[in-house]
Amino acid sequence: FLWLMMDAVRRALEHLPQIAALDHEILETTIANSTTNVTLVVQQVRLDHFPALRWASVCSPIPVLLAWFVSLLDTFRHVRVLWYNTDLSEASARAHDRAVQIIALPAVFALMSLSGVARIWDVMRDSFSDDVDGMDTWEERRMMAFQFYDAHYHIADLYEAWSLMHF
């Protein structure tokens, strides 16, 4: 998960200046080469009427990093007990292990959410990763990016079910 976190934050930080300054002229120049109906595509991805949504999206890495930091600190407290207390019973060690898995839930969910947001930024900028870039039209790339977006939330839901099973 650490690699996924670093990759998601790297991708997010790459896109932040362009998403923050996104206007319809930039969109038209980026999308013009990959689709025939530029006007329709630009209308679909513009956020001019939703400035709060744009800035919430741009600021989304901040709570993700905070969730990871808090989860890391709390996890370290439990791991420290496991490492340094040699007289722990098996039930106590199992409880600490389960606590660590439950504590990771907000960080994992935040990471998967940020990965989904980064996929939407790819759609808005018409700049896709290698796994989507092979598609011919913008519409195909958009649909594939949305499938990845959904997959990120399915992974988050799966981890949520896993951690709630330990509750």
TIRO-2110 file (N, C-alpha, C; in Angstrom, 1 decimal):
// TIRO-2110
0.8, -1.2, 0.0, N, 1, A
0.0, 0.0, 0.0, CA, 1, A
0.9, 1.3, 0.0, C, 1, A
2.1, 1.2, 0.5, N, 2, A
2.9, 2.3, 0.5, CA, 2, A
3.3, 2.7, -0.9, C, 2, A
3.6, 1.7, -1.8, N, 3, A
3.9, 2.0, -3.1, CA, 3, A
2.7, 2.7, -3.8, C, 3, A
1.5, 2.2, -3.6, N, 4, A
0.3, 2.7, -4.1, CA, 4, A
0.1, 4.2, -3.7, C, 4, A
0.4, 4.4, -2.4, N, 5, A
0.2, 5.8, -1.8, CA, 5, A
1.2, 6.7, -2.5, C, 5, A
2.4, 6.3, -2.7, N, 6, A
3.4, 7.2, -3.3, CA, 6, A
3.1, 7.4, -4.8, C, 6, A
2.6, 6.4, -5.5, N, 7, A
2.2, 6.5, -6.9, CA, 7, A
1.0, 7.5, -7.0, C, 7, A
0.0, 7.3, -6.1, N, 8, A
-1.2, 8.1, -6.2, CA, 8, A
-0.9, 9.6, -5.9, C, 8, A
0.0, 9.8, -4.9, N, 9, A
0.4, 11.2, -4.6, CA, 9, A
1.2, 11.8, -5.7, C, 9, A
2.1, 11.0, -6.3, N, 10, A
2.9, 11.5, -7.4, CA, 10, A
2.0, 11.9, -8.6, C, 10, A
1.1, 11.0, -8.9, N, 11, A
0.2, 11.3, -10.0, CA, 11, A
-0.7, 12.5, -9.7, C, 11, A
-1.1, 12.7, -8.4, N, 12, A
-1.9, 13.8, -8.0, CA, 12, A
-1.2, 15.1, -8.1, C, 12, A
0.0, 15.1, -7.6, N, 13, A
0.8, 16.3, -7.6, CA, 13, A
1.2, 16.7, -9.0, C, 13, A
1.4, 15.8, -9.9, N, 14, A
1.7, 16.1, -11.3, CA, 14, A
0.5, 16.9, -11.9, C, 14, A
-0.7, 16.5, -11.6, N, 15, A
-1.9, 17.1, -12.2, CA, 15, A
-2.4, 18.4, -11.6, C, 15, A
-2.0, 18.6, -10.3, N, 16, A
-2.6, 19.7, -9.6, CA, 16, A
-2.6, 21.1, -10.2, C, 16, A
-1.4, 21.5, -10.7, N, 17, A
-1.4, 22.9, -11.3, CA, 17, A
-2.3, 22.9, -12.6, C, 17, A
-2.3, 21.9, -13.4, N, 18, A
-3.1, 21.9, -14.6, CA, 18, A
-4.6, 21.9, -14.2, C, 18, A
-5.0, 21.1, -13.3, N, 19, A
-6.4, 21.0, -12.9, CA, 19, A
-6.8, 22.3, -12.2, C, 19, A
-6.0, 22.9, -11.4, N, 20, A
-6.3, 24.2, -10.7, CA, 20, A
-6.5, 25.3, -11.7, C, 20, A
-5.7, 25.3, -12.8, N, 21, A
-5.8, 26.4, -13.8, CA, 21, A
-6.6, 26.0, -15.0, C, 21, A
-7.4, 24.9, -15.0, N, 22, A
-8.0, 24.4, -16.1, CA, 22, A
-9.1, 25.4, -16.7, C, 22, A
-9.0, 25.7, -17.9, N, 23, A
-10.0, 26.5, -18.6, CA, 23, A
-10.3, 25.9, -19.9, C, 23, A
-11.3, 26.4, -20.6, N, 24, A
-11.8, 25.7, -21.8, CA, 24, A
-10.8, 25.8, -23.0, C, 24, A
-9.9, 26.9, -23.0, N, 25, A
-9.0, 26.9, -24.1, CA, 25, A
-7.9, 25.8, -23.9, C, 25, A
-7.5, 25.5, -22.7, N, 26, A
-6.5, 24.5, -22.5, CA, 26, A
-7.2, 23.1, -22.9, C, 26, A
-8.4, 23.0, -22.5, N, 27, A
-9.1, 21.7, -22.8, CA, 27, A
-9.3, 21.5, -24.3, C, 27, A
-9.6, 22.6, -25.0, N, 28, A
-9.8, 22.5, -26.5, CA, 28, A
-8.5, 22.1, -27.2, C, 28, A
-7.4, 22.6, -26.7, N, 29, A
-6.1, 22.3, -27.4, CA, 29, A
-5.7, 20.9, -27.0, C, 29, A
-5.9, 20.4, -25.8, N, 30, A
-5.5, 19.0, -25.5, CA, 30, A
-6.4, 18.0, -26.1, C, 30, A
-7.7, 18.3, -26.2, N, 31, A
-8.6, 17.2, -26.7, CA, 31, A
-8.8, 17.3, -28.2, C, 31, A
-8.4, 18.4, -28.8, N, 32, A
-8.6, 18.5, -30.3, CA, 32, A
-8.0, 17.4, -31.1, C, 32, A
-6.9, 16.8, -30.7, N, 33, A
-6.2, 15.8, -31.5, CA, 33, A
-6.8, 14.4, -31.3, C, 33, A
-7.6, 14.2, -30.3, N, 34, A
-8.1, 12.8, -30.0, CA, 34, A
-9.6, 12.6, -30.2, C, 34, A
-10.3, 13.6, -30.6, N, 35, A
-11.8, 13.4, -30.8, CA, 35, A
-12.3, 14.3, -31.9, C, 35, A
-13.4, 13.9, -32.4, N, 36, A
-14.0, 14.7, -33.5, CA, 36, A
-14.9, 15.8, -33.0, C, 36, A
-15.6, 15.6, -31.8, N, 37, A
-16.5, 16.5, -31.3, CA, 37, A
-15.9, 17.2, -30.1, C, 37, A
-15.0, 18.1, -30.3, N, 38, A
-14.3, 18.8, -29.3, CA, 38, A
-15.3, 19.6, -28.4, C, 38, A
-16.2, 20.3, -28.9, N, 39, A
-17.2, 21.1, -28.2, CA, 39, A
-17.9, 20.3, -27.1, C, 39, A
-18.4, 19.1, -27.5, N, 40, A
-19.2, 18.2, -26.6, CA, 40, A
-18.3, 17.7, -25.5, C, 40, A
-17.1, 17.3, -25.8, N, 41, A
-16.1, 16.8, -24.8, CA, 41, A
-15.8, 17.9, -23.8, C, 41, A
-15.5, 19.1, -24.3, N, 42, A
-15.1, 20.2, -23.4, CA, 42, A
-16.3, 20.6, -22.5, C, 42, A
-17.5, 20.5, -23.0, N, 43, A
-18.7, 20.8, -22.2, CA, 43, A
-18.8, 19.7, -21.1, C, 43, A
-18.4, 18.5, -21.4, N, 44, A
-18.6, 17.4, -20.4, CA, 44, A
-17.6, 17.5, -19.3, C, 44, A
-16.4, 18.0, -19.5, N, 45, A
-15.3, 18.0, -18.5, CA, 45, A
-15.1, 19.3, -17.9, C, 45, A
-15.7, 20.4, -18.3, N, 46, A
-15.5, 21.7, -17.7, CA, 46, A
-16.0, 21.8, -16.3, C, 46, A
-15.3, 22.5, -15.5, N, 47, A
-15.8, 22.7, -14.1, CA, 47, A
-16.0, 24.2, -13.8, C, 47, A
-16.3, 25.0, -14.8, N, 48, A
-16.5, 26.4, -14.6, CA, 48, A
-17.6, 26.7, -13.7, C, 48, A
-18.7, 25.9, -13.8, N, 49, A
-19.9, 26.2, -13.0, CA, 49, A
-19.8, 25.6, -11.6, C, 49, A
-18.7, 24.8, -11.4, N, 50, A
-18.5, 24.1, -10.1, CA, 50, A
-17.2, 24.4, -9.5, C, 50, A
-16.9, 25.7, -9.1, N, 51, A
-15.6, 26.0, -8.6, CA, 51, A
-15.3, 25.3, -7.3, C, 51, A
-16.2, 25.1, -6.4, N, 52, A
-16.0, 24.4, -5.2, CA, 52, A
-15.6, 23.0, -5.4, C, 52, A
-16.2, 22.3, -6.4, N, 53, A
-15.8, 20.9, -6.7, CA, 53, A
-14.4, 20.9, -7.3, C, 53, A
-14.0, 21.8, -8.1, N, 54, A
-12.6, 21.8, -8.6, CA, 54, A
-11.6, 22.0, -7.4, C, 54, A
-11.9, 22.9, -6.5, N, 55, A
-10.9, 23.1, -5.4, CA, 55, A
-11.0, 22.0, -4.4, C, 55, A
-12.1, 21.4, -4.2, N, 56, A
-12.2, 20.2, -3.3, CA, 56, A
-11.3, 19.1, -4.0, C, 56, A
-11.4, 18.9, -5.3, N, 57, A
-10.6, 17.9, -6.0, CA, 57, A
-9.1, 18.2, -5.9, C, 57, A
-8.8, 19.5, -6.1, N, 58, A
-7.4, 19.9, -6.0, CA, 58, A
-6.8, 19.7, -4.6, C, 58, A
-7.6, 19.9, -3.6, N, 59, A
-7.1, 19.8, -2.2, CA, 59, A
-7.2, 18.4, -1.7, C, 59, A
-7.7, 17.5, -2.4, N, 60, A
-8.0, 16.1, -1.9, CA, 60, A
-6.7, 15.4, -1.4, C, 60, A
-5.5, 15.6, -2.0, N, 61, A
-4.4, 14.9, -1.4, CA, 61, A
-4.1, 15.2, 0.1, C, 61, A
-4.5, 16.4, 0.5, N, 62, A
-4.2, 16.8, 1.9, CA, 62, A
-4.9, 15.9, 2.9, C, 62, A
-6.2, 15.6, 2.9, N, 63, A
-6.8, 14.7, 3.8, CA, 63, A
-6.2, 13.2, 3.7, C, 63, A
-5.9, 12.9, 2.5, N, 64, A
-5.3, 11.5, 2.3, CA, 64, A
-4.0, 11.4, 3.0, C, 64, A
-3.1, 12.4, 2.9, N, 65, A
-1.9, 12.4, 3.6, CA, 65, A
-2.1, 12.4, 5.1, C, 65, A
-3.0, 13.2, 5.6, N, 66, A
-3.3, 13.2, 7.0, CA, 66, A
-3.9, 11.9, 7.5, C, 66, A
-4.7, 11.3, 6.7, N, 67, A
-5.2, 9.9, 7.1, CA, 67, A
-4.1, 8.9, 7.2, C, 67, A
-3.2, 9.0, 6.3, N, 68, A
-2.0, 8.1, 6.3, CA, 68, A
-1.2, 8.3, 7.5, C, 68, A
-0.9, 9.6, 7.8, N, 69, A
-0.1, 10.0, 9.0, CA, 69, A
-0.7, 9.5, 10.3, C, 69, A
-2.0, 9.8, 10.5, N, 70, A
-2.7, 9.4, 11.7, CA, 70, A
-2.7, 7.8, 11.8, C, 70, A
-3.0, 7.2, 10.7, N, 71, A
-3.0, 5.7, 10.7, CA, 71, A
-1.6, 5.1, 11.0, C, 71, A
-0.6, 5.7, 10.5, N, 72, A
0.7, 5.3, 10.7, CA, 72, A
1.1, 5.4, 12.2, C, 72, A
0.8, 6.5, 12.8, N, 73, A
1.1, 6.7, 14.2, CA, 73, A
0.4, 5.7, 15.1, C, 73, A
-0.9, 5.6, 14.8, N, 74, A
-1.7, 4.6, 15.6, CA, 74, A
-1.2, 3.2, 15.4, C, 74, A
-0.9, 2.8, 14.2, N, 75, A
-0.4, 1.5, 13.9, CA, 75, A
0.9, 1.2, 14.6, C, 75, A
1.8, 2.2, 14.6, N, 76, A
3.1, 2.1, 15.3, CA, 76, A
2.9, 1.8, 16.8, C, 76, A
1.9, 2.4, 17.4, N, 77, A
1.6, 2.2, 18.8, CA, 77, A
1.3, 0.7, 19.0, C, 77, A
0.5, 0.1, 18.2, N, 78, A
0.1, -1.3, 18.4, CA, 78, A
1.2, -2.2, 18.0, C, 78, A
2.0, -1.9, 17.0, N, 79, A
3.1, -2.7, 16.6, CA, 79, A
4.2, -2.7, 17.7, C, 79, A
4.4, -1.5, 18.3, N, 80, A
5.4, -1.4, 19.3, CA, 80, A
5.0, -2.4, 20.5, C, 80, A
3.8, -2.4, 20.8, N, 81, A
3.3, -3.4, 21.9, CA, 81, A
3.6, -4.8, 21.5, C, 81, A
3.4, -5.1, 20.2, N, 82, A
3.6, -6.5, 19.8, CA, 82, A
5.1, -6.8, 19.8, C, 82, A
6.0, -5.9, 19.4, N, 83, A
7.4, -6.1, 19.3, CA, 83, A
8.1, -6.2, 20.7, C, 83, A
7.7, -5.3, 21.6, N, 84, A
8.4, -5.1, 22.9, CA, 84, A
7.8, -5.9, 24.1, C, 84, A
6.6, -6.3, 24.0, N, 85, A
6.0, -7.1, 25.1, CA, 85, A
6.1, -8.6, 24.7, C, 85, A
7.0, -9.2, 25.4, N, 86, A
7.2, -10.7, 25.1, CA, 86, A
6.2, -11.5, 25.8, C, 86, A
5.6, -11.0, 26.8, N, 87, A
4.7, -11.8, 27.6, CA, 87, A
3.2, -11.6, 27.2, C, 87, A
3.0, -11.2, 26.0, N, 88, A
1.6, -11.1, 25.5, CA, 88, A
1.0, -12.4, 25.3, C, 88, A
-0.3, -12.6, 25.6, N, 89, A
-1.0, -13.8, 25.3, CA, 89, A
-1.3, -13.8, 23.8, C, 89, A
-1.6, -15.0, 23.3, N, 90, A
-2.0, -15.1, 21.9, CA, 90, A
-3.2, -14.3, 21.5, C, 90, A
-4.2, -14.3, 22.4, N, 91, A
-5.4, -13.5, 22.2, CA, 91, A
-5.1, -12.0, 22.2, C, 91, A
-4.2, -11.5, 23.0, N, 92, A
-3.9, -10.1, 23.0, CA, 92, A
-3.1, -9.7, 21.8, C, 92, A
-2.2, -10.6, 21.3, N, 93, A
-1.5, -10.3, 20.1, CA, 93, A
-2.4, -10.3, 18.9, C, 93, A
-3.4, -11.2, 18.9, N, 94, A
-4.4, -11.3, 17.8, CA, 94, A
-5.2, -10.0, 17.8, C, 94, A
-5.6, -9.5, 19.0, N, 95, A
-6.4, -8.3, 19.1, CA, 95, A
-5.6, -7.1, 18.6, C, 95, A
-4.3, -7.0, 18.9, N, 96, A
-3.5, -5.9, 18.3, CA, 96, A
-3.4, -6.0, 16.8, C, 96, A
-3.2, -7.2, 16.3, N, 97, A
-3.1, -7.4, 14.9, CA, 97, A
-4.4, -7.0, 14.2, C, 97, A
-5.5, -7.3, 14.7, N, 98, A
-6.8, -6.9, 14.2, CA, 98, A
-7.0, -5.4, 14.3, C, 98, A
-6.5, -4.8, 15.4, N, 99, A
-6.6, -3.4, 15.5, CA, 99, A
-5.9, -2.7, 14.4, C, 99, A
-4.7, -3.2, 14.1, N, 100, A
-3.9, -2.6, 13.0, CA, 100, A
-4.6, -2.7, 11.7, C, 100, A
-5.3, -3.8, 11.4, N, 101, A
-6.0, -3.9, 10.2, CA, 101, A
-7.2, -3.0, 10.1, C, 101, A
-7.8, -2.8, 11.2, N, 102, A
-9.0, -1.9, 11.3, CA, 102, A
-8.5, -0.4, 11.2, C, 102, A
-7.4, -0.1, 11.8, N, 103, A
-6.8, 1.2, 11.8, CA, 103, A
-6.5, 1.6, 10.3, C, 103, A
-6.1, 0.7, 9.5, N, 104, A
-5.7, 0.9, 8.2, CA, 104, A
-6.8, 1.3, 7.3, C, 104, A
-8.1, 1.1, 7.7, N, 105, A
-9.2, 1.3, 6.8, CA, 105, A
-9.3, 2.7, 6.3, C, 105, A
-9.2, 3.8, 7.1, N, 106, A
-9.3, 5.1, 6.5, CA, 106, A
-8.2, 5.4, 5.6, C, 106, A
-7.0, 4.9, 5.9, N, 107, A
-5.9, 5.2, 4.9, CA, 107, A
-6.1, 4.5, 3.6, C, 107, A
-6.5, 3.3, 3.7, N, 108, A
-6.7, 2.5, 2.4, CA, 108, A
-7.9, 3.1, 1.6, C, 108, A
-9.0, 3.5, 2.3, N, 109, A
-10.1, 4.1, 1.6, CA, 109, A
-9.7, 5.4, 1.0, C, 109, A
-9.0, 6.2, 1.7, N, 110, A
-8.5, 7.5, 1.2, CA, 110, A
-7.6, 7.3, 0.0, C, 110, A
-6.7, 6.3, 0.1, N, 111, A
-5.8, 6.1, -1.0, CA, 111, A
-6.6, 5.7, -2.3, C, 111, A
-7.5, 4.8, -2.2, N, 112, A
-8.3, 4.3, -3.3, CA, 112, A
-9.1, 5.5, -3.9, C, 112, A
-9.6, 6.3, -3.0, N, 113, A
-10.4, 7.5, -3.4, CA, 113, A
-9.5, 8.4, -4.2, C, 113, A
-8.3, 8.7, -3.7, N, 114, A
-7.4, 9.6, -4.4, CA, 114, A
-7.0, 9.0, -5.8, C, 114, A
-6.8, 7.7, -5.8, N, 115, A
-6.5, 7.0, -7.1, CA, 115, A
-7.7, 7.2, -8.1, C, 115, A
-8.9, 7.1, -7.6, N, 116, A
-10.0, 7.4, -8.5, CA, 116, A
-10.1, 8.8, -8.9, C, 116, A
-9.8, 9.8, -8.1, N, 117, A
-9.8, 11.2, -8.4, CA, 117, A
-8.7, 11.4, -9.5, C, 117, A
-7.6, 10.8, -9.3, N, 118, A
-6.5, 11.0, -10.3, CA, 118, A
-7.0, 10.4, -11.7, C, 118, A
-7.7, 9.4, -11.7, N, 119, A
-8.3, 8.9, -13.0, CA, 119, A
-9.2, 9.9, -13.6, C, 119, A
-10.0, 10.6, -12.8, N, 120, A
-10.9, 11.6, -13.4, CA, 120, A
-10.1, 12.8, -13.9, C, 120, A
-9.0, 13.1, -13.2, N, 121, A
-8.2, 14.2, -13.7, CA, 121, A
-7.6, 13.8, -15.1, C, 121, A
-7.3, 12.5, -15.2, N, 122, A
-6.8, 12.1, -16.5, CA, 122, A
-7.8, 12.3, -17.6, C, 122, A
-9.1, 12.1, -17.3, N, 123, A
-10.1, 12.3, -18.3, CA, 123, A
-10.2, 13.8, -18.6, C, 123, A
-10.2, 14.6, -17.5, N, 124, A
-10.3, 16.1, -17.7, CA, 124, A
-9.2, 16.7, -18.5, C, 124, A
-8.0, 16.1, -18.4, N, 125, A
-6.9, 16.6, -19.1, CA, 125, A
-6.6, 15.9, -20.5, C, 125, A
-7.3, 14.8, -20.7, N, 126, A
-7.0, 14.0, -21.9, CA, 126, A
-5.5, 13.5, -21.9, C, 126, A
-5.1, 13.2, -20.7, N, 127, A
-3.7, 12.7, -20.6, CA, 127, A
-3.8, 11.4, -19.7, C, 127, A
-3.8, 10.3, -20.4, N, 128, A
-4.0, 9.0, -19.7, CA, 128, A
-2.8, 8.2, -19.5, C, 128, A
-2.8, 7.3, -18.5, N, 129, A
-1.7, 6.5, -18.2, CA, 129, A
-1.6, 5.4, -19.3, C, 129, A
-0.5, 4.7, -19.3, N, 130, A
-0.2, 3.7, -20.3, CA, 130, A
-1.3, 2.6, -20.5, C, 130, A
-1.9, 2.2, -19.4, N, 131, A
-2.9, 1.2, -19.5, CA, 131, A
-4.2, 1.6, -20.2, C, 131, A
-4.4, 2.9, -20.4, N, 132, A
-5.6, 3.5, -21.1, CA, 132, A
-5.2, 4.1, -22.4, C, 132, A
-3.9, 4.5, -22.5, N, 133, A
-3.5, 5.3, -23.6, CA, 133, A
-3.6, 4.6, -25.0, C, 133, A
-3.7, 3.3, -25.0, N, 134, A
-3.8, 2.5, -26.2, CA, 134, A
-5.1, 2.6, -26.9, C, 134, A
-6.1, 3.1, -26.3, N, 135, A
-7.4, 3.3, -26.9, CA, 135, A
-7.4, 4.3, -28.0, C, 135, A
-8.2, 4.2, -29.0, N, 136, A
-8.2, 5.1, -30.1, CA, 136, A
-8.9, 6.4, -29.9, C, 136, A
-10.0, 6.4, -29.3, N, 137, A
-10.8, 7.7, -29.2, CA, 137, A
-10.9, 8.1, -27.7, C, 137, A
-11.2, 9.4, -27.5, N, 138, A
-11.3, 9.9, -26.2, CA, 138, A
-12.4, 9.2, -25.4, C, 138, A
-13.5, 8.9, -26.1, N, 139, A
-14.7, 8.2, -25.5, CA, 139, A
-14.3, 6.9, -24.9, C, 139, A
-13.5, 6.1, -25.7, N, 140, A
-13.0, 4.8, -25.2, CA, 140, A
-12.1, 4.9, -24.0, C, 140, A
-11.2, 5.9, -24.1, N, 141, A
-10.3, 6.2, -22.9, CA, 141, A
-11.1, 6.6, -21.7, C, 141, A
-12.1, 7.4, -21.9, N, 142, A
-12.9, 7.9, -20.8, CA, 142, A
-13.6, 6.7, -20.2, C, 142, A
-14.2, 5.8, -21.0, N, 143, A
-14.9, 4.7, -20.4, CA, 143, A
-14.0, 3.7, -19.7, C, 143, A
-12.8, 3.5, -20.2, N, 144, A
-11.8, 2.7, -19.5, CA, 144, A
-11.4, 3.3, -18.2, C, 144, A
-11.1, 4.7, -18.2, N, 145, A
-10.8, 5.4, -17.0, CA, 145, A
-11.9, 5.2, -15.9, C, 145, A
-13.1, 5.3, -16.4, N, 146, A
-14.2, 5.2, -15.4, CA, 146, A
-14.3, 3.8, -14.9, C, 146, A
-13.9, 2.8, -15.7, N, 147, A
-13.9, 1.4, -15.2, CA, 147, A
-12.8, 1.3, -14.1, C, 147, A
-11.7, 1.9, -14.3, N, 148, A
-10.6, 1.9, -13.3, CA, 148, A
-11.1, 2.6, -12.1, C, 148, A
-11.8, 3.7, -12.3, N, 149, A
-12.3, 4.5, -11.1, CA, 149, A
-13.2, 3.6, -10.3, C, 149, A
-14.1, 2.9, -10.9, N, 150, A
-15.0, 2.0, -10.2, CA, 150, A
-14.2, 0.9, -9.5, C, 150, A
-13.2, 0.4, -10.2, N, 151, A
-12.4, -0.7, -9.6, CA, 151, A
-11.7, -0.2, -8.3, C, 151, A
-11.3, 1.1, -8.3, N, 152, A
-10.6, 1.6, -7.1, CA, 152, A
-11.6, 1.6, -5.9, C, 152, A
-12.9, 1.9, -6.2, N, 153, A
-13.9, 1.9, -5.1, CA, 153, A
-14.3, 0.5, -4.7, C, 153, A
-14.2, -0.4, -5.6, N, 154, A
-14.5, -1.8, -5.3, CA, 154, A
-13.4, -2.4, -4.4, C, 154, A
-12.2, -2.0, -4.7, N, 155, A
-11.1, -2.4, -3.8, CA, 155, A
-11.2, -1.8, -2.4, C, 155, A
-11.6, -0.6, -2.3, N, 156, A
-11.8, 0.1, -1.0, CA, 156, A
-13.0, -0.6, -0.3, C, 156, A
-14.0, -0.9, -1.0, N, 157, A
-15.1, -1.6, -0.3, CA, 157, A
-14.7, -3.0, 0.1, C, 157, A
-13.9, -3.7, -0.6, N, 158, A
-13.4, -5.0, -0.2, CA, 158, A
-12.6, -4.9, 1.0, C, 158, A
-11.7, -3.9, 1.1, N, 159, A
-10.9, -3.8, 2.3, CA, 159, A
-11.8, -3.4, 3.5, C, 159, A
-12.8, -2.6, 3.2, N, 160, A
-13.7, -2.2, 4.3, CA, 160, A
-14.4, -3.4, 4.9, C, 160, A
-14.9, -4.3, 4.0, N, 161, A
-15.5, -5.6, 4.4, CA, 161, A
-14.6, -6.4, 5.2, C, 161, A
-13.3, -6.5, 4.8, N, 162, A
-12.3, -7.3, 5.5, CA, 162, A
-12.0, -6.7, 6.9, C, 162, A
-11.9, -5.4, 7.0, N, 163, A
-11.6, -4.8, 8.3, CA, 163, A
-12.8, -4.9, 9.2, C, 163, A
-14.0, -4.8, 8.7, N, 164, A
-15.2, -4.9, 9.5, CA, 164, A
-15.5, -6.3, 10.0, C, 164, A
-15.0, -7.3, 9.2, N, 165, A
-15.1, -8.6, 9.6, CA, 165, A
-14.3, -8.9, 10.9, C, 165, A
-13.2, -8.1, 11.1, N, 166, A
-12.4, -8.2, 12.2, CA, 166, A
-12.9, -7.5, 13.4, C, 166, A
-13.9, -6.7, 13.2, N, 167, A
-14.4, -5.8, 14.3, CA, 167, A
-15.1, -6.6, 15.4, C, 167, A
END
